[in-house]
Amino acid sequence: MKEFIEFIARHLVDNPDGVEIQETSPDEKTVELTLKVGTEDIGKVIGKQGKTAQAMRTLLTAIAAKDGKRAILKILD
């Protein structure tokens, strides 16, 4: 899951080296991903009215559901 979100984020931004993702597991059924990008690229990851971020969360939810888990994506600004 981490690699998938990292792949998407790196292709959206102008500075792919500035993409950082941290993965934590608050419990055994939940995976929490924290995405951090450069300040100039935050708008590209969020998208107009948050549509890009919502699409990434939807895809992440589908991938996590295959494993029987719940996924949370946080985007830091």
C-alpha positions, -999 to 999 in steps of 0.1 A, spaced: 0 0 0 28 24 9 45 18 -24 13 24 -44 6 58 -28 42 67 -32 41 59 -69 10 80 -74 23 109 -54 57 109 -72 40 112 -105 17 141 -95 43 164 -81 71 185 -97 97 174 -71 94 136 -66 124 135 -43 104 155 -17 77 128 -13 79 110 21 55 84 34 53 70 69 33 39 76 20 31 111 -4 5 125 -25 18 154 -40 -17 156 -38 -50 136 -68 -41 114 -58 -5 106 -30 10 85 -23 47 86 -3 63 59 11 99 63 20 116 31 44 146 31 53 166 0 70 200 -6 50 231 1 49 240 -37 34 205 -45 7 203 -18 -20 216 -42 -12 190 -68 -16 162 -44 -49 176 -30 -63 187 -63 -93 209 -70 -118 207 -42 -98 177 -28 -108 154 -57 -73 140 -62 -68 133 -25 -102 117 -23 -94 95 -53 -62 84 -37 -81 75 -5 -107 56 -25 -80 35 -42 -62 29 -9 -94 17 7 -100 -8 -21 -65 -22 -18 -67 -24 20 -101 -41 18 -85 -70 -1 -64 -77 30 -93 -72 53 -79 -40 67 -89 -4 70 -66 23 56 -63 60 65 -44 85 44 -33 118 60 -17 145 39 5 169 58 9 205 47 
